[in-house]
Structures are given as structure tokens and as C-alpha cells.
Amino acid sequence: MSQQFIPFNKPYMTGRELEYIAQAHANGHLSGDGPFTKRCHAWLEQRTGCRKALLTHSCTAALEMAAILLDLQPGDEVIMPSFTFVSTANAFVLRGAVPVFVDIRTDTLNLDESLIEAAITPKTRAICVVHYAGVGCEMDAIMEIAHRNDLYVVEDAAQGILSTYNGRPLGSIGHLAALSFHETKNVISGEGGALLINDERLIARGEIVREKGTNRSKFFRGQVDKYTWVDLGSSYLPGEITAAFLAAQLEHADEITSQRLSIWKQYFDWGAPFEASARLRRPVVPEHCTHNAHMFYLLMPDLERRTAFIAHLKACDVGAVFHYIPLHSSPAGRRFGRAATELPVTDATSNRLVRLPLWLPDLDLERVLGAAENSFL
Ligand SMILES: Cc1ncc(COP(=O)(O)O)c(C=O)c1O
């Protein structure tokens, strides 16, 4: 009998999702900003310490809102890593802005803060950092560079819920931040995200941009007697069914994180002897960062060994994947953005990185580790 395939990802239900969806239906309020959305906003504001949380359809949508809120004009530049998901760049390109790609650090694979200043030009308006694998970027240095050069900072915290940098939750440090609740993330709602606003000056407009450019949020709070079109915007708010699902997940966010951390730690410990014999490299988490075990990755010595490793796992019925094709070398990245310099760490990482399955509740870790170990025989 053939064994079951262990997929790379599996969405996890914490228990009350369907009950809350039934409640949303019974409430008779299925459009956005009902009781479940408010519950999610309160949770996010309390746990991240952001000034204002706004649920969105996705992290992509939250990044698009951020680009609108920063009033980016065609030709304005945004500094960001190339080693990231497309939405980090695409959201700004939609406003006509130019992504300027900077290399990443060799340890955390996050934007290399020491390369930012050299990439700043008179057109630079913002820095968009990505907390890769839920491990914080060097935010003290980045915020200092931003203040000195009068730049906004957007945190792409798609992977960063409940992680901290120097004791501060990711998403609470930049002017704006974006979270993802896509089904591959720690806390999910299928598709979903949130914009976190830390700069008070951007809150009122954030509500307007999310509500099709109208002041409807003010109207619902009784602050104006009719609502009207006042600014740019789109429909960025999810309905209550999505928020109900998310509310059930958020209640278990700490438990999800600790269970994922336990799997992560087993992977990490398993990898130690292989790292010692230079057959792979494990993730690096700086002392001043706590992370949420969003992903467990390995860096193989080169592309050939990575390809062989993934093929071996597949033959053992284990799904493992790689990412990212660097944005600066993708067709759209070349068309809409530019690399500030050569990006050797990005290029090498893209060829060497492999992600192992990390999901709840019943991942057969022994089989994954057995298969991984056999590949080194
Ligand atoms: C770094 C990063 N940014 C943005 C996104 C987009 O998230 P969403 O699918 O919620 O739009 C992702 C999703 O994988 C991501 O990893």
C-alpha cells in the first residue's frame, strides 16, 4: 500500500470557525465592519499595539491601501528587498511608483539596512521592509534612517503576526504595516489581511480609502449625517463571514504559535549536525527577536543539491517548496523597478532555499525528518 503524501501546507481549523460563521448569519449582518470585524480589530490593536487595525481582503490589499495613503506619485521610489512576494512591489507599482531593490542580509535574509542609505535618491519616499519568516528586520536602524531622510516606513508583516523585535510586536513600528491571513499563514481566514496604522495622521484617511473613498465609517458612527465620495479608495473591507472565521482563529493565536514553535524547534535541532558538517544552513534568529515559527527553511549548499533534496523528498511523498524568484530578475520587476546594485545574496538565497512542511495538527514530523536524513546518505 502506498503511503499518504505529506503536503507542504494544510489549513488548520481551531474549532469554532463554523459556529462563528453561523452566528454571523444569525446576526443578519454579512457585509463588512459588523461585530466580528470589530472583535478582530480589538484583538489586533490590543496584541500589536497599533493605533488602528483595519481588516482587508488580503495583505496585498493592505499594501495597496498603504501605497494610496502615502500619496505616492508616478516616479516616486520605494526601497525594498527583491527577495519577497510580488505584492510587496506590485502594490506600489499600481500607483506608478518605482520599486528600488536592495540586497538582503546573509543571516536573517531580511533587507540589509546597511545598504539602504546608498539607495536613497531625491525621489525616494518610503522604505518597505519584509519580516521574512516572521523574524524582524533591524527596525531601530531602519527607523533612524527613515527619520533622518524624511521617509515613510511600511512593514510587510505578512508573515509576522505575534513576533517581536526588541520587545515590540512586528507591525507596530513602521508608519503602516500589513498582515496576511492567507491559508498558508499562521492565523488564517482563507484569504484575508489587515492594515495596521501607527501614524495617527493616516487613520481618518485609512478608513476612507477602505470604504470606496467615502466617509461611510464616520456616518456609521453618527459623526456625519450623510456620507459621500471624498477621496480615492476602493472596496478593501472583508465581509463578516471572513471576519467570523478569523475571530475563531485569533482566539487561538498564542496556542497556534507555540505548537508551531515546537515543530520548528524539532526541525532546528535535527539540522544541527548537518549544519556542523556544512551540508545545510539553518535559519538565524537574532537574540533581540522572538519569532512565530511561520516557516522552517534550510539553505542547501547550491542549486543542484537543493533540486536533488526536493526531488528526494517528493519521492518519499513529502512536499517541500522553494521561493522566491527574485523580483529584480522577474519580467515585471525589470519593467517596473530597478535593482540599486548587484544583489548577490538575494540571487544565491533564491537558488539555495527550501521550505519544509510546517502545519497543525498532525504533521508526521518523523517521516519528514527520516526522508530528509536519507537524502544525505
Ligand atoms: C511577504 C509577503 N507579502 C505579501 C504577501 C501577500 O499576502 P496575501 O496573499 O494575503 O495578499 C505574502 C503572502 O504570501 C507575503 O509572504
Ligand as a Chemical Component Dictionary entry (heavy atoms), coordinates in Angstrom:
data_LIG
# 
_chem_comp.id                   LIG 
_chem_comp.type                 NON-POLYMER 
_chem_comp.pdbx_formal_charge   0 
_chem_comp.three_letter_code    LIG 
# 
loop_
_chem_comp_atom.comp_id 
_chem_comp_atom.atom_id 
_chem_comp_atom.alt_atom_id 
_chem_comp_atom.type_symbol 
_chem_comp_atom.charge 
_chem_comp_atom.model_Cartn_x 
_chem_comp_atom.model_Cartn_y 
_chem_comp_atom.model_Cartn_z 
_chem_comp_atom.pdbx_ordinal 
LIG C1 C1 C 0 5.962  38.867 2.291  1  
LIG C2 C2 C 0 4.579  38.763 1.751  2  
LIG N1 N1 N 0 3.946  39.877 1.350  3  
LIG C3 C3 C 0 2.680  39.835 0.857  4  
LIG C4 C4 C 0 2.002  38.651 0.745  5  
LIG C5 C5 C 0 0.623  38.657 0.175  6  
LIG O1 O1 O 0 -0.320 38.194 1.095  7  
LIG P1 P1 P 0 -1.843 37.938 0.658  8  
LIG O2 O2 O 0 -1.876 36.596 -0.009 9  
LIG O3 O3 O 0 -2.602 37.962 1.956  10 
LIG O4 O4 O 0 -2.240 39.032 -0.246 11 
LIG C6 C6 C 0 2.617  37.465 1.150  12 
LIG C7 C7 C 0 1.912  36.182 1.007  13 
LIG O5 O5 O 0 2.462  35.131 0.836  14 
LIG C8 C8 C 0 3.929  37.517 1.658  15 
LIG O6 O6 O 0 4.564  36.405 2.082  16 
# 
loop_
_chem_comp_bond.comp_id 
_chem_comp_bond.atom_id_1 
_chem_comp_bond.atom_id_2 
_chem_comp_bond.value_order 
_chem_comp_bond.pdbx_ordinal 
LIG C1 C2 SING 1  
LIG C2 N1 SING 2  
LIG C2 C8 DOUB 3  
LIG N1 C3 DOUB 4  
LIG C3 C4 SING 5  
LIG C4 C5 SING 6  
LIG C4 C6 DOUB 7  
LIG C5 O1 SING 8  
LIG O1 P1 SING 9  
LIG P1 O2 DOUB 10 
LIG P1 O3 SING 11 
LIG P1 O4 SING 12 
LIG C6 C7 SING 13 
LIG C6 C8 SING 14 
LIG C7 O5 DOUB 15 
LIG C8 O6 SING 16 
# 
